[in-house]
Amino acid sequence: MDENIKKANKIIIENVKKSLLKNRFNCEVFENKEELSGYIIKTVGEGKKIGLGGSVSIKEIGVLDKLSKTNEIFTHKPEMSPDERRRVWLNAIDSDFYLASPQAVTCDGKLIFVDGTGNRCAALTWGPKHILLVAGVNKIVKNEEEGLRRARNIAAIRNNIRLNKKNPCVITGKCEDCQSEERICNILTVLWKKPKITDITVLLLNEELGY
């Protein structure tokens, strides 16, 4: 990334951090994936239960292989039956750490999540002892309206392609507010402020990351 772009993005990120702190979230800023990955590994430690929210951003920072060597990770897989998925999701909600990524972070410090099943949204509001939310600079938006637009017209379309879903948006390139049974945009969660008893840290990266 051009150095001037990184400097401009850093200004935006630092202002978003102030807004997140004002909304009582913890927040850390990182310049590269290696710094971010190291922070997560150090913070989680060893011998923990870790839940995952199906995040491309988490996969891209390359932290999962290292964490899995000394911790127990709970995440669903395509081949799992509905009952197996439910057991994994319940274990994830009861985890020591939960790792996920919002589809958008607003400039006034709000976090936007759109889900198909709701397991991630459930974990984000109550359950895990500590929640670490990773977001690249590409996920920063002006306000809730732009955040929802981003979640439905950028993140959702890319995830539909990744998951090989046959929803209308993969043909038209925009959200059609479809009635498809395969629809992955069924539930909206907006964290305006940090939930009272949930420890949430937002990890902002000065690079593009995830969808």
Backbone as ProteinMPNN parsed JSONL, in Angstrom:
{"seq_chain_A": "MDENIKKANKIIIENVKKSLLKNRFNCEVFENKEELSGYIIKTVGEGKKIGLGGSVSIKEIGVLDKLSKTNEIFTHKPEMSPDERRRVWLNAIDSDFYLASPQAVTCDGKLIFVDGTGNRCAALTWGPKHILLVAGVNKIVKNEEEGLRRARNIAAIRNNIRLNKKNPCVITGKCEDCQSEERICNILTVLWKKPKITDITVLLLNEELGY", "coords_chain_A": {"N_chain_A": [[0.839, -1.194, 0.0], [0.511, 2.249, -0.793], [2.547, 4.608, 0.874], [1.575, 7.121, 1.649], [-1.156, 6.73, 1.566], [-1.417, 4.897, 3.636], [-0.689, 6.55, 5.786], [-2.759, 8.418, 5.724], [-4.918, 6.724, 6.19], [-4.272, 5.904, 8.752], [-4.817, 8.148, 10.282], [-7.612, 8.215, 10.101], [-8.209, 5.748, 11.334], [-7.231, 6.177, 13.957], [-8.997, 8.13, 14.845], [-11.374, 6.694, 14.758], [-10.776, 4.843, 16.723], [-10.836, 6.505, 19.011], [-13.584, 7.016, 19.085], [-14.597, 4.436, 19.516], [-13.527, 3.866, 22.046], [-14.853, 5.817, 23.497], [-17.368, 4.742, 23.384], [-17.064, 2.729, 25.144], [-15.793, 0.387, 24.37], [-12.844, -1.651, 24.306], [-9.826, -0.954, 22.513], [-7.33, -1.569, 20.084], [-4.648, -0.688, 17.872], [-3.054, -1.681, 14.87], [-0.258, -1.989, 12.62], [0.419, -3.977, 10.829], [-0.206, -7.415, 9.782], [1.348, -9.253, 11.186], [1.975, -8.034, 13.657], [-0.614, -7.848, 14.697], [-1.431, -10.555, 14.774], [0.457, -11.546, 16.618], [-0.302, -10.153, 18.92], [-2.85, -11.252, 19.456], [-2.205, -13.959, 19.949], [-0.582, -13.716, 22.235], [-2.399, -12.512, 24.01], [-4.477, -14.395, 24.26], [-3.142, -16.709, 25.162], [-2.51, -19.947, 26.602], [-4.234, -23.144, 26.803], [-6.956, -22.511, 26.624], [-10.501, -22.197, 25.849], [-11.696, -21.524, 22.683], [-13.903, -19.755, 20.694], [-15.077, -19.415, 17.341], [-16.213, -17.093, 14.887], [-16.63, -17.718, 12.163], [-14.926, -16.178, 10.463], [-13.407, -14.583, 7.738], [-11.448, -12.667, 7.943], [-10.08, -13.376, 10.324], [-8.938, -15.772, 9.506], [-7.209, -14.839, 7.528], [-5.166, -13.505, 8.88], [-3.614, -15.492, 9.821], [-3.564, -16.814, 12.316], [-4.772, -19.021, 13.428], [-3.677, -21.659, 13.235], [-1.519, -21.553, 15.017], [-2.806, -20.963, 17.424], [-4.398, -23.242, 17.749], [-2.662, -25.226, 18.528], [-2.227, -25.135, 21.25], [-4.629, -24.648, 22.415], [-8.222, -25.162, 22.64], [-10.345, -25.141, 19.947], [-13.478, -24.03, 18.805], [-15.463, -24.312, 16.102], [-17.772, -24.285, 13.399], [-18.129, -26.635, 10.654], [-18.503, -27.351, 7.13], [-19.309, -30.024, 6.681], [-20.644, -30.842, 8.944], [-23.46, -32.059, 10.819], [-26.769, -30.67, 11.537], [-27.215, -30.969, 14.339], [-24.612, -31.34, 15.294], [-23.482, -28.88, 14.628], [-24.97, -27.207, 16.282], [-24.095, -28.028, 18.832], [-21.408, -27.25, 18.691], [-21.7, -24.463, 18.412], [-22.875, -23.795, 20.868], [-20.803, -24.455, 22.607], [-18.972, -22.578, 21.712], [-20.15, -20.162, 22.49], [-19.813, -20.402, 25.18], [-17.154, -19.942, 25.586], [-13.703, -19.097, 26.501], [-12.448, -17.162, 24.988], [-13.667, -15.377, 22.177], [-13.465, -15.104, 18.758], [-13.961, -12.918, 16.099], [-15.265, -10.945, 13.316], [-16.513, -7.766, 12.465], [-18.862, -6.709, 9.903], [-18.804, -4.068, 9.379], [-17.414, -1.033, 10.687], [-18.282, 1.882, 12.231], [-17.579, 5.421, 11.89], [-18.31, 6.741, 14.175], [-17.964, 4.85, 16.102], [-19.507, 2.425, 16.222], [-20.506, -1.017, 15.833], [-21.218, -3.311, 13.301], [-23.048, -6.164, 12.42], [-24.119, -8.754, 10.309], [-25.92, -11.685, 10.021], [-26.56, -15.127, 9.028], [-27.498, -17.398, 10.441], [-27.261, -16.715, 13.147], [-25.681, -17.495, 15.249], [-23.221, -16.226, 15.647], [-24.024, -13.579, 16.19], [-25.403, -14.005, 18.558], [-23.325, -14.773, 20.298], [-21.891, -12.426, 20.424], [-23.247, -10.649, 22.026], [-23.615, -11.721, 24.547], [-22.061, -14.107, 26.707], [-19.306, -15.41, 25.89], [-16.194, -15.026, 27.703], [-14.245, -13.195, 26.9], [-14.105, -11.133, 24.06], [-12.652, -10.796, 20.923], [-12.449, -8.639, 18.29], [-11.706, -8.349, 14.979], [-10.776, -5.995, 12.506], [-10.128, -4.726, 9.315], [-8.91, -1.698, 7.692], [-10.525, -1.292, 5.523], [-13.092, -1.783, 6.329], [-14.133, 0.358, 7.633], [-16.636, 2.773, 7.887], [-18.843, 5.593, 7.227], [-21.309, 5.835, 8.731], [-24.149, 4.15, 10.345], [-26.0, 3.57, 8.303], [-24.396, 3.435, 5.976], [-22.83, 1.367, 6.817], [-24.585, -0.829, 6.967], [-25.265, -0.975, 4.303], [-22.777, -1.659, 3.257], [-22.404, -4.168, 4.483], [-24.411, -5.703, 3.243], [-24.061, -5.38, 0.479], [-21.404, -5.659, -0.158], [-19.776, -7.329, 1.689], [-21.616, -9.5, 2.066], [-22.139, -10.436, -0.553], [-19.623, -11.327, -1.386], [-19.217, -13.336, 0.523], [-21.33, -15.039, -0.111], [-20.44, -15.961, -2.589], [-18.083, -17.237, -1.752], [-19.157, -19.278, -0.154], [-20.542, -20.666, -1.99], [-23.255, -20.124, -2.515], [-26.511, -19.918, -4.026], [-27.774, -17.456, -4.339], [-29.616, -14.494, -5.424], [-27.962, -12.18, -5.459], [-25.392, -12.898, -6.26], [-25.533, -12.956, -8.925], [-26.576, -10.493, -9.808], [-24.926, -8.692, -8.512], [-25.616, -7.031, -6.462], [-27.454, -6.4, -3.419], [-30.557, -8.026, -3.261], [-32.537, -8.224, -1.456], [-33.611, -10.791, -0.978], [-35.812, -13.724, -1.052], [-34.753, -16.155, -0.713], [-34.101, -19.503, 0.416], [-31.522, -20.036, 1.011], [-30.485, -17.706, 1.866], [-28.168, -15.525, 3.462], [-28.341, -13.297, 4.96], [-30.004, -12.672, 7.472], [-30.206, -11.738, 10.053], [-29.635, -8.892, 11.993], [-27.259, -7.275, 13.957], [-26.371, -4.58, 15.92], [-23.868, -3.097, 17.672], [-24.071, -0.546, 19.654], [-22.996, 0.477, 21.978], [-20.606, -0.916, 24.317], [-21.724, -4.017, 25.52], [-22.914, -4.493, 28.884], [-21.702, -6.499, 30.646], [-19.881, -7.769, 29.076], [-16.673, -8.335, 27.858], [-15.091, -6.647, 25.403], [-12.783, -6.255, 22.824], [-11.695, -4.3, 20.201], [-9.8, -4.798, 17.366], [-8.014, -2.968, 15.279], [-6.761, -2.832, 12.008], [-4.289, -1.369, 9.969], [-4.484, -2.054, 7.233], [-6.035, -3.591, 4.38], [-8.429, -6.111, 4.998], [-10.042, -9.214, 4.954], [-13.576, -9.555, 4.081]], "CA_chain_A": [[0.0, 0.0, 0.0], [1.228, 3.513, -0.841], [2.819, 5.107, 2.223], [0.687, 8.249, 1.948], [-2.475, 6.158, 1.852], [-1.339, 4.336, 4.985], [-0.688, 7.657, 6.748], [-4.12, 8.966, 5.75], [-5.77, 5.724, 6.85], [-3.936, 5.888, 10.186], [-5.567, 9.252, 10.887], [-9.0, 7.744, 10.21], [-8.25, 4.677, 12.332], [-7.05, 6.737, 15.299], [-10.256, 8.791, 15.198], [-12.344, 5.627, 15.049], [-10.403, 4.312, 18.036], [-11.377, 7.412, 20.028], [-15.031, 6.807, 19.15], [-14.828, 3.13, 20.137], [-13.235, 4.017, 23.475], [-15.962, 6.606, 24.042], [-18.504, 3.816, 23.514], [-16.65, 1.793, 26.18], [-15.064, -0.763, 23.85], [-11.389, -1.586, 24.271], [-9.398, -0.866, 21.114], [-5.902, -1.535, 19.782], [-4.382, -0.411, 16.459], [-1.873, -2.4, 14.381], [0.195, -1.572, 11.291], [0.554, -5.123, 9.942], [-0.824, -8.652, 10.249], [2.231, -9.924, 12.136], [1.738, -7.406, 14.959], [-1.959, -8.213, 15.131], [-1.407, -11.98, 15.114], [1.22, -11.699, 17.856], [-1.117, -9.645, 20.033], [-3.9, -12.229, 19.754], [-1.583, -15.144, 20.55], [-0.15, -13.351, 23.589], [-3.569, -12.217, 24.835], [-5.224, -15.629, 24.511], [-2.33, -17.608, 25.964], [-2.643, -21.384, 26.372], [-5.209, -23.889, 27.583], [-8.245, -21.81, 26.602], [-11.545, -22.538, 24.887], [-11.817, -20.408, 21.75], [-14.977, -19.842, 19.718], [-14.841, -18.655, 16.117], [-17.424, -16.643, 14.216], [-16.598, -17.916, 10.728], [-14.382, -14.922, 9.943], [-12.327, -14.601, 6.753], [-10.387, -11.804, 8.481], [-9.289, -14.156, 11.28], [-8.139, -16.732, 8.729], [-6.186, -14.142, 6.755], [-4.02, -13.074, 9.691], [-2.798, -16.669, 10.043], [-3.384, -17.039, 13.753], [-5.508, -20.192, 13.902], [-2.801, -22.827, 13.402], [-0.745, -21.388, 16.237], [-3.707, -21.059, 18.574], [-4.932, -24.598, 17.883], [-1.653, -26.118, 19.101], [-2.253, -25.102, 22.72], [-5.977, -24.291, 22.854], [-9.314, -25.906, 22.01], [-11.094, -24.215, 19.101], [-14.823, -24.465, 18.433], [-15.973, -23.657, 14.906], [-18.53, -25.237, 12.592], [-17.563, -27.025, 9.368], [-19.575, -27.667, 6.175], [-19.767, -31.419, 6.743], [-21.321, -31.118, 10.208], [-24.92, -32.141, 10.852], [-27.356, -29.583, 12.336], [-26.989, -31.205, 15.771], [-23.195, -31.088, 15.566], [-23.283, -27.438, 14.58], [-25.561, -26.614, 17.482], [-23.197, -28.301, 19.962], [-20.228, -26.394, 18.522], [-22.089, -23.081, 18.675], [-23.086, -23.636, 22.305], [-19.473, -24.431, 23.202], [-18.346, -21.306, 21.34], [-20.736, -19.123, 23.331], [-19.3, -20.604, 26.53], [-15.699, -19.967, 25.47], [-12.898, -18.081, 27.184], [-12.262, -16.113, 23.993], [-14.432, -15.52, 20.945], [-12.832, -14.313, 17.709], [-14.874, -12.642, 14.99], [-15.017, -9.684, 12.626], [-17.733, -7.092, 12.018], [-18.885, -6.327, 8.487], [-18.528, -2.633, 9.282], [-17.144, -0.234, 11.886], [-18.623, 3.251, 11.868], [-16.67, 6.457, 12.393], [-18.701, 7.112, 15.54], [-17.658, 3.777, 17.035], [-20.506, 1.359, 16.3], [-20.091, -2.25, 15.171], [-22.368, -3.857, 12.574], [-22.931, -7.582, 12.073], [-25.271, -9.371, 9.656], [-25.729, -13.134, 10.062], [-27.581, -15.99, 8.469], [-28.047, -18.281, 11.474], [-27.366, -15.966, 14.395], [-24.778, -17.984, 16.291], [-22.226, -15.191, 15.928], [-24.699, -12.447, 16.837], [-25.705, -14.404, 19.94], [-22.092, -14.756, 21.082], [-21.378, -11.064, 20.541], [-23.973, -9.858, 23.017], [-23.478, -12.29, 25.89], [-21.606, -15.486, 26.756], [-17.85, -15.567, 26.022], [-15.563, -14.156, 28.699], [-13.548, -12.123, 26.198], [-14.354, -11.114, 22.617], [-11.686, -10.043, 20.12], [-13.044, -8.35, 16.985], [-10.673, -7.887, 14.053], [-11.307, -5.264, 11.357], [-9.21, -3.968, 8.477], [-9.317, -0.319, 7.414], [-11.56, -1.335, 4.486], [-14.418, -1.946, 6.927], [-14.551, 1.604, 8.271], [-17.652, 3.496, 7.112], [-19.262, 6.851, 7.842], [-22.396, 5.71, 9.703], [-24.861, 2.875, 10.323], [-26.606, 3.345, 6.992], [-23.351, 2.966, 5.08], [-22.376, 0.079, 7.324], [-25.532, -1.85, 6.537], [-25.105, -1.089, 2.851], [-21.554, -2.413, 3.029], [-22.623, -5.554, 4.896], [-25.293, -6.409, 2.315], [-23.672, -5.257, -0.924], [-19.997, -6.028, -0.35], [-19.417, -8.522, 2.46], [-22.533, -10.613, 1.84], [-21.964, -10.988, -1.895], [-18.367, -12.081, -1.391], [-19.418, -14.551, 1.307], [-22.182, -15.915, -0.906], [-19.565, -16.607, -3.573], [-17.189, -18.145, -1.011], [-19.933, -20.409, 0.347], [-21.214, -21.275, -3.147], [-24.704, -19.967, -2.393], [-27.157, -19.586, -5.298], [-28.657, -16.319, -4.098], [-29.664, -13.554, -6.552], [-26.912, -11.16, -5.439], [-24.184, -13.346, -6.95], [-25.776, -12.727, -10.351], [-26.787, -9.07, -10.068], [-23.861, -7.9, -7.902], [-26.143, -6.136, -5.423], [-28.454, -7.035, -2.571], [-31.908, -8.047, -3.817], [-33.453, -8.48, -0.345], [-34.235, -11.99, -1.553], [-36.595, -14.654, -0.244], [-34.091, -17.441, -0.879], [-33.871, -20.316, 1.615], [-30.078, -20.014, 1.257], [-30.119, -16.341, 2.249], [-27.265, -15.452, 4.618], [-28.583, -12.01, 5.631], [-31.279, -12.833, 8.182], [-30.172, -11.162, 11.404], [-28.792, -7.702, 12.138], [-26.878, -6.862, 15.307], [-25.564, -3.362, 15.974], [-23.377, -2.773, 19.009], [-23.93, 0.902, 19.803], [-22.069, 0.604, 23.102], [-20.196, -2.219, 24.821], [-22.656, -4.635, 26.465], [-22.46, -4.199, 30.242], [-20.823, -7.468, 31.306], [-19.086, -8.453, 28.057], [-15.387, -7.701, 27.594], [-14.896, -6.613, 23.955], [-11.666, -5.472, 22.319], [-11.681, -4.166, 18.747], [-8.431, -4.754, 16.87], [-8.052, -2.296, 13.98], [-5.547, -3.026, 11.223], [-4.076, -0.383, 8.915], [-4.391, -2.758, 5.971], [-7.301, -4.211, 4.041], [-8.499, -7.451, 5.571], [-11.349, -9.871, 4.889], [-14.615, -9.069, 3.177]], "C_chain_A": [[0.874, 1.244, 0.0], [1.351, 4.108, 0.567], [1.91, 6.278, 2.605], [-0.736, 7.787, 2.247], [-2.494, 5.597, 3.258], [-1.387, 5.432, 6.044], [-2.087, 8.271, 6.868], [-5.07, 8.013, 6.464], [-5.521, 5.693, 8.351], [-4.687, 6.996, 10.917], [-7.024, 8.842, 11.108], [-9.127, 6.711, 11.316], [-8.134, 5.227, 13.747], [-8.308, 7.476, 15.755], [-11.349, 7.782, 15.51], [-12.047, 5.006, 16.411], [-10.953, 5.189, 19.155], [-12.879, 7.215, 20.205], [-15.365, 5.481, 19.822], [-14.59, 3.197, 21.645], [-14.341, 4.807, 24.17], [-17.19, 5.74, 24.257], [-18.178, 2.624, 24.4], [-16.075, 0.473, 25.657], [-13.578, -0.561, 24.121], [-10.971, -1.538, 22.804], [-7.88, -0.806, 21.023], [-5.731, -1.357, 18.275], [-3.068, -1.076, 16.048], [-1.55, -1.981, 12.945], [0.328, -2.738, 10.314], [-0.023, -6.374, 10.592], [0.023, -9.357, 11.302], [2.048, -9.363, 13.547], [0.4, -7.847, 15.534], [-2.016, -9.667, 15.578], [-0.679, -12.214, 16.439], [0.439, -11.244, 19.073], [-2.169, -10.669, 20.438], [-3.327, -13.447, 20.457], [-1.171, -14.873, 21.996], [-1.347, -13.154, 24.507], [-4.325, -13.485, 25.205], [-4.436, -16.567, 25.416], [-2.571, -19.06, 25.597], [-3.743, -21.978, 27.244], [-6.59, -23.251, 27.648], [-9.221, -22.472, 25.625], [-11.775, -21.318, 24.005], [-12.956, -20.682, 20.774], [-14.652, -18.966, 18.522], [-16.158, -18.309, 15.449], [-17.391, -16.777, 12.706], [-16.031, -16.729, 9.978], [-13.258, -15.152, 8.946], [-11.152, -13.766, 7.259], [-9.484, -12.562, 9.445], [-8.396, -15.143, 10.54], [-6.98, -16.034, 8.035], [-4.987, -13.695, 7.58], [-3.172, -14.261, 10.138], [-2.558, -17.039, 11.486], [-3.933, -18.389, 14.217], [-4.625, -21.414, 14.126], [-2.011, -22.746, 14.702], [-1.625, -21.538, 17.475], [-4.168, -22.492, 18.821], [-3.945, -25.572, 18.511], [-1.756, -26.202, 20.619], [-3.628, -24.745, 23.289], [-7.004, -25.151, 22.13], [-10.203, -24.923, 21.258], [-12.42, -24.821, 18.683], [-15.302, -23.646, 17.239], [-16.687, -24.683, 14.04], [-17.837, -25.479, 11.254], [-18.692, -27.476, 8.444], [-20.15, -29.066, 6.312], [-20.534, -31.759, 8.013], [-22.831, -31.19, 10.027], [-25.465, -30.959, 11.656], [-27.123, -29.753, 13.835], [-25.539, -30.943, 16.155], [-22.896, -29.596, 15.568], [-23.809, -26.769, 15.848], [-24.657, -26.816, 18.696], [-21.953, -27.408, 19.895], [-20.561, -24.948, 18.873], [-22.302, -22.83, 20.163], [-21.751, -23.617, 23.047], [-18.769, -23.107, 22.914], [-18.862, -20.161, 22.205], [-20.193, -19.198, 24.753], [-17.768, -20.572, 26.571], [-15.014, -18.906, 26.331], [-12.671, -16.876, 26.277], [-13.118, -16.415, 22.763], [-13.829, -14.568, 19.923], [-13.788, -14.138, 16.541], [-14.481, -11.326, 14.336], [-16.343, -9.054, 12.226], [-17.688, -6.869, 10.507], [-18.598, -4.848, 8.3], [-18.279, -2.046, 10.667], [-17.396, 1.22, 11.504], [-17.639, 4.252, 12.491], [-17.044, 6.938, 13.79], [-18.678, 5.918, 16.491], [-18.731, 2.732, 17.242], [-20.05, 0.175, 15.453], [-21.311, -2.942, 14.573], [-22.078, -5.278, 12.128], [-24.226, -8.057, 11.426], [-24.99, -10.866, 9.542], [-26.854, -13.877, 9.376], [-28.276, -16.811, 9.53], [-28.216, -17.583, 12.809], [-26.455, -16.434, 15.499], [-23.736, -16.937, 16.662], [-22.867, -14.016, 16.66], [-25.027, -12.762, 18.295], [-24.466, -14.3, 20.815], [-21.587, -13.344, 21.33], [-22.049, -10.249, 21.635], [-23.846, -10.402, 24.434], [-22.949, -13.711, 25.792], [-20.112, -15.621, 26.951], [-17.264, -14.596, 27.044], [-14.882, -12.949, 28.04], [-13.833, -12.246, 24.705], [-13.315, -10.231, 21.937], [-12.256, -9.887, 18.722], [-12.005, -7.696, 16.084], [-11.32, -7.17, 12.875], [-10.199, -4.522, 10.628], [-9.761, -2.585, 8.194], [-10.419, -0.267, 6.366], [-12.968, -1.443, 5.047], [-14.927, -0.682, 7.628], [-15.485, 2.376, 7.344], [-18.1, 4.727, 7.897], [-20.261, 6.634, 8.97], [-23.093, 4.353, 9.561], [-25.45, 2.56, 8.952], [-25.577, 2.816, 5.993], [-22.832, 1.602, 5.515], [-23.289, -1.058, 6.891], [-25.441, -2.066, 5.031], [-23.849, -1.904, 2.524], [-21.759, -3.897, 3.359], [-23.407, -6.335, 3.854], [-24.784, -6.417, 0.886], [-22.207, -5.552, -1.208], [-19.695, -7.34, 0.363], [-20.305, -9.709, 2.129], [-22.344, -11.249, 0.472], [-20.687, -11.826, -1.958], [-18.502, -13.377, -0.597], [-20.345, -15.533, 0.602], [-21.37, -16.667, -1.949], [-18.662, -17.633, -2.888], [-17.91, -19.418, -0.582], [-20.721, -21.131, -0.756], [-22.736, -21.251, -3.007], [-25.285, -19.49, -3.727], [-28.141, -18.43, -5.136], [-28.564, -15.291, -5.227], [-28.507, -12.567, -6.605], [-25.641, -11.593, -6.162], [-24.32, -13.2, -8.465], [-25.849, -11.232, -10.657], [-25.673, -8.183, -9.503], [-24.339, -6.901, -6.88], [-27.216, -6.876, -4.633], [-29.834, -6.904, -3.202], [-32.972, -8.247, -2.731], [-34.291, -9.723, -0.655], [-35.04, -12.791, -0.531], [-35.981, -16.055, -0.268], [-33.934, -18.176, 0.449], [-32.393, -20.345, 1.98], [-29.582, -18.645, 1.714], [-29.23, -16.331, 3.493], [-27.4, -14.126, 5.365], [-29.951, -12.056, 6.314], [-31.35, -12.066, 9.49], [-29.197, -9.987, 11.444], [-28.535, -7.424, 13.617], [-25.996, -5.619, 15.207], [-25.161, -3.126, 17.429], [-23.129, -1.272, 19.065], [-22.921, 1.237, 20.889], [-21.654, -0.804, 23.512], [-21.26, -2.779, 25.755], [-22.065, -4.636, 27.877], [-21.461, -5.197, 30.806], [-19.95, -8.234, 30.315], [-17.817, -7.661, 27.772], [-15.101, -7.778, 26.095], [-13.722, -5.706, 23.605], [-11.708, -5.482, 20.801], [-10.248, -3.964, 18.295], [-8.446, -4.21, 15.446], [-6.712, -2.426, 13.275], [-5.458, -2.006, 10.101], [-3.693, -1.07, 7.598], [-5.788, -3.265, 5.637], [-7.284, -5.662, 4.494], [-9.914, -7.999, 5.434], [-12.281, -9.221, 3.908], [-15.354, -7.882, 3.754]], "O_chain_A": [[1.875, 1.295, 0.716], [0.395, 4.111, 1.343], [1.52, 6.406, 3.766], [-1.431, 8.376, 3.074], [-3.46, 5.789, 3.996], [-2.041, 5.277, 7.075], [-2.541, 8.601, 7.964], [-5.921, 8.439, 7.244], [-6.447, 5.48, 9.134], [-5.141, 6.801, 12.045], [-7.594, 9.093, 12.169], [-10.038, 6.784, 12.14], [-8.859, 4.791, 14.642], [-8.644, 7.444, 16.939], [-12.155, 7.989, 16.417], [-12.966, 4.682, 17.164], [-11.48, 4.675, 20.142], [-13.39, 7.242, 21.324], [-16.308, 5.404, 20.609], [-15.367, 2.647, 22.426], [-14.717, 4.497, 25.301], [-17.963, 5.964, 25.188], [-18.907, 1.632, 24.416], [-15.89, -0.464, 26.433], [-13.104, 0.574, 24.162], [-11.696, -2.036, 21.942], [-7.226, -0.091, 21.782], [-6.562, -1.817, 17.492], [-2.088, -1.037, 16.792], [-2.444, -1.66, 12.161], [0.348, -2.526, 9.102], [-0.295, -6.396, 11.792], [-0.516, -9.99, 12.211], [1.975, -10.118, 14.516], [0.298, -8.178, 16.715], [-2.578, -9.98, 16.627], [-1.141, -12.986, 17.279], [0.505, -11.867, 20.133], [-2.362, -10.926, 21.627], [-3.889, -13.919, 21.445], [-1.389, -15.706, 22.876], [-1.317, -13.582, 25.661], [-4.767, -13.632, 26.345], [-4.999, -17.156, 26.339], [-2.807, -19.382, 24.433], [-4.131, -21.413, 28.267], [-7.314, -23.434, 28.627], [-8.826, -23.197, 24.712], [-12.018, -20.218, 24.502], [-12.974, -21.715, 20.106], [-14.033, -17.91, 18.66], [-17.095, -19.107, 15.436], [-18.068, -16.013, 12.018], [-16.591, -16.313, 8.964], [-12.276, -15.827, 9.252], [-9.994, -14.116, 7.029], [-8.262, -12.415, 9.397], [-7.234, -15.33, 10.903], [-5.882, -16.584, 7.962], [-3.897, -13.523, 7.034], [-2.129, -14.074, 10.763], [-1.482, -17.519, 11.845], [-3.582, -18.849, 15.304], [-4.807, -22.132, 15.109], [-1.852, -23.745, 15.404], [-1.228, -22.167, 18.455], [-4.314, -22.91, 19.969], [-4.346, -26.637, 18.979], [-1.411, -27.226, 21.21], [-3.776, -24.56, 24.497], [-6.691, -25.792, 21.126], [-10.748, -23.99, 21.848], [-12.484, -25.975, 18.262], [-15.52, -22.439, 17.349], [-16.252, -25.832, 13.957], [-17.063, -24.647, 10.781], [-19.729, -27.937, 8.92], [-21.342, -29.274, 6.085], [-21.032, -32.878, 8.14], [-23.408, -30.484, 9.2], [-24.711, -30.311, 12.381], [-26.86, -28.771, 14.53], [-25.267, -30.388, 17.22], [-22.145, -29.108, 16.411], [-23.169, -25.879, 16.408], [-24.468, -25.899, 19.494], [-21.503, -26.879, 20.911], [-19.786, -24.282, 19.559], [-21.946, -21.765, 20.667], [-21.579, -22.858, 24.001], [-18.058, -22.577, 23.768], [-18.093, -19.287, 22.606], [-20.118, -18.186, 25.45], [-17.16, -21.118, 27.492], [-15.64, -17.963, 26.817], [-12.697, -15.729, 26.723], [-13.269, -17.571, 22.367], [-13.696, -13.372, 20.181], [-14.36, -15.112, 16.051], [-13.512, -10.677, 14.731], [-17.215, -9.744, 11.699], [-16.614, -6.844, 9.906], [-18.202, -4.413, 7.219], [-18.842, -2.489, 11.668], [-16.793, 1.73, 10.56], [-16.966, 3.958, 13.479], [-16.204, 7.479, 14.51], [-19.292, 5.957, 17.557], [-18.856, 2.197, 18.343], [-19.308, 0.337, 14.485], [-22.317, -3.137, 15.254], [-21.032, -5.572, 11.548], [-25.312, -7.789, 11.941], [-23.946, -11.268, 9.029], [-27.945, -13.347, 9.169], [-29.502, -16.919, 9.531], [-29.19, -17.821, 13.523], [-26.442, -15.846, 16.58], [-23.401, -16.772, 17.835], [-22.314, -13.515, 17.639], [-24.939, -11.891, 19.16], [-24.534, -13.801, 21.938], [-20.925, -13.089, 22.336], [-21.484, -9.267, 22.116], [-23.953, -9.655, 25.405], [-23.341, -14.452, 24.89], [-19.668, -15.916, 28.061], [-17.769, -13.488, 27.227], [-14.936, -11.832, 28.555], [-13.803, -13.346, 24.154], [-13.117, -9.077, 22.316], [-12.518, -10.878, 18.04], [-11.49, -6.622, 16.391], [-12.293, -7.662, 12.305], [-9.426, -3.784, 11.238], [-10.941, -2.323, 8.426], [-11.176, 0.703, 6.32], [-13.939, -1.221, 4.324], [-16.039, -0.671, 8.156], [-15.173, 2.605, 6.176], [-17.778, 4.881, 9.075], [-20.089, 7.187, 10.057], [-22.68, 3.514, 8.759], [-25.403, 1.417, 8.497], [-25.848, 1.869, 5.255], [-22.443, 0.783, 4.683], [-22.819, -2.125, 6.496], [-25.528, -3.194, 4.546], [-23.863, -2.739, 1.619], [-21.336, -4.771, 2.602], [-23.107, -7.502, 3.601], [-25.045, -7.367, 0.147], [-21.81, -5.682, -2.366], [-19.394, -8.346, -0.28], [-19.804, -10.816, 1.931], [-22.385, -12.473, 0.348], [-20.686, -12.918, -2.528], [-17.961, -14.407, -0.998], [-20.156, -16.744, 0.713], [-21.579, -17.86, -2.17], [-18.495, -18.751, -3.375], [-17.341, -20.509, -0.639], [-21.464, -22.076, -0.491], [-23.417, -22.222, -3.335], [-24.635, -18.752, -4.466], [-29.218, -18.436, -5.733], [-27.545, -15.221, -5.914], [-28.107, -12.155, -7.693], [-24.885, -10.744, -6.633], [-23.336, -13.309, -9.197], [-25.266, -10.759, -11.633], [-25.492, -7.053, -9.956], [-23.585, -6.021, -6.464], [-27.806, -7.845, -5.111], [-30.237, -5.82, -3.624], [-34.153, -8.418, -3.034], [-35.52, -9.694, -0.596], [-34.957, -12.564, 0.676], [-36.631, -17.027, 0.117], [-33.669, -17.559, 1.48], [-32.04, -20.643, 3.121], [-28.384, -18.457, 1.924], [-29.502, -17.04, 4.461], [-26.648, -13.866, 6.304], [-30.935, -11.537, 5.785], [-32.44, -11.776, 9.983], [-28.063, -10.095, 10.977], [-29.464, -7.347, 14.421], [-24.995, -5.616, 14.491], [-26.015, -2.974, 18.303], [-22.106, -0.784, 18.584], [-22.106, 2.148, 20.748], [-22.283, -1.779, 23.101], [-21.668, -2.095, 26.693], [-20.852, -4.765, 28.043], [-20.46, -4.787, 31.392], [-19.344, -9.242, 30.678], [-17.873, -6.466, 27.48], [-14.889, -8.87, 25.569], [-13.664, -4.55, 24.023], [-11.75, -6.546, 20.182], [-9.557, -3.068, 18.781], [-8.845, -4.909, 14.515], [-5.66, -2.167, 13.86], [-6.424, -1.795, 9.367], [-2.712, -0.708, 6.949], [-6.638, -3.359, 6.523], [-6.269, -6.351, 4.391], [-10.88, -7.313, 5.767], [-11.876, -8.455, 3.034], [-16.264, -7.351, 3.116]]}, "name": "protein", "num_of_chains": 1, "seq": "MDENIKKANKIIIENVKKSLLKNRFNCEVFENKEELSGYIIKTVGEGKKIGLGGSVSIKEIGVLDKLSKTNEIFTHKPEMSPDERRRVWLNAIDSDFYLASPQAVTCDGKLIFVDGTGNRCAALTWGPKHILLVAGVNKIVKNEEEGLRRARNIAAIRNNIRLNKKNPCVITGKCEDCQSEERICNILTVLWKKPKITDITVLLLNEELGY"}
